[in-house]
Amino acid sequence: MKGTYDKAFENVIRLKVMSILMVNEQYDFNSFKELLEVTDGNLASHLRNLENQAYIRVEKSFVGRKPMTSYMATHEGKKAFQAHLAFLENLINENK
């Protein structure tokens, strides 16, 4: 598979977010923030970018009285990410 380069994943934060969502059914905002060691605003803008591309889906709920925002990769997002990884792998193999 040759894959395709996707500008949505050229930023390391978005690349990490999608990597996390590929192996977790869902992940919440605070867990992303802690794991990625980024500010609220920085993380929110990257998540919004992926949401605007329809690569992730957002679900808001409450745990007790506390708001909880969770993110899931969409089918389209998973396909795009796998194609991007295939592109990178092909690029690496071509330049060995």
C-alpha positions as CSV (number, residue, x, y, z in Angstrom):
1,M,0.0,0.0,0.0
2,K,1.5,3.3,-1.1
3,G,-0.6,5.5,1.2
4,T,-1.3,9.2,1.0
5,Y,0.2,12.1,2.8
6,D,-2.4,14.0,5.0
7,K,-1.6,17.5,6.2
8,A,-4.0,16.9,9.2
9,F,-1.3,14.6,10.7
10,E,1.8,16.8,10.0
11,N,1.6,18.2,13.5
12,V,3.1,15.9,16.2
13,I,0.2,16.6,18.6
14,R,-2.4,15.5,16.1
15,L,-0.3,12.5,15.1
16,K,-0.1,11.5,18.8
17,V,-3.8,12.1,19.3
18,M,-4.7,9.8,16.4
19,S,-2.1,7.2,17.6
20,I,-3.8,7.1,21.0
21,L,-7.3,6.8,19.4
22,M,-6.2,4.0,17.2
23,V,-5.6,1.8,20.2
24,N,-8.2,3.2,22.6
25,E,-11.9,3.2,21.8
26,Q,-12.2,6.6,23.4
27,Y,-10.0,9.0,25.3
28,D,-11.0,12.0,27.5
29,F,-9.6,15.6,27.3
30,N,-7.8,15.5,30.7
31,S,-6.1,12.2,29.9
32,F,-4.9,13.6,26.6
33,K,-3.7,16.7,28.3
34,E,-1.7,14.8,30.9
35,L,-0.2,12.3,28.5
36,L,0.7,14.8,25.8
37,E,1.8,17.5,28.3
38,V,0.1,20.3,26.4
39,T,-2.0,23.3,27.5
40,D,-5.8,23.3,27.4
41,G,-5.8,25.8,24.5
42,N,-3.2,24.0,22.4
43,L,-4.9,20.6,22.8
44,A,-8.3,22.1,22.1
45,S,-7.2,23.6,18.9
46,H,-5.6,20.4,17.6
47,L,-8.7,18.3,18.6
48,R,-10.9,20.9,16.9
49,N,-8.8,20.6,13.7
50,L,-9.2,16.8,13.7
51,E,-13.0,17.2,14.4
52,N,-13.3,19.6,11.5
53,Q,-11.7,17.0,9.3
54,A,-14.3,14.5,10.6
55,Y,-11.4,12.3,11.8
56,I,-12.6,12.3,15.4
57,R,-16.0,12.5,17.1
58,V,-16.6,14.4,20.3
59,E,-18.9,13.2,23.1
60,K,-19.8,15.4,26.1
61,S,-21.3,14.0,29.2
62,F,-21.3,14.4,33.0
63,V,-19.7,12.2,35.6
64,G,-21.7,13.2,38.6
65,R,-21.7,17.0,38.3
66,K,-18.4,17.2,36.5
67,P,-18.4,17.6,32.7
68,M,-16.5,15.0,30.7
69,T,-15.4,15.3,27.1
70,S,-14.4,12.2,25.3
71,Y,-13.0,11.7,21.8
72,M,-13.3,8.7,19.4
73,A,-11.7,8.2,16.0
74,T,-14.2,8.0,13.2
75,H,-14.0,5.2,10.5
76,E,-12.9,7.9,8.1
77,G,-10.3,9.1,10.5
78,K,-8.9,5.6,11.0
79,K,-8.7,5.0,7.3
80,A,-6.9,8.4,6.7
81,F,-4.5,7.8,9.5
82,Q,-3.6,4.3,8.2
83,A,-3.1,5.7,4.7
84,H,-0.8,8.4,6.2
85,L,1.2,5.8,8.1
86,A,1.5,3.7,5.0
87,F,2.8,6.8,3.1
88,L,5.4,7.4,5.8
89,E,6.5,3.8,5.9
90,N,6.8,3.8,2.1
91,L,8.8,7.0,2.3
92,I,11.2,5.4,4.8
93,N,11.6,2.2,2.8
94,E,12.3,4.1,-0.4
95,N,15.1,6.1,1.3
96,K,17.0,3.2,3.0
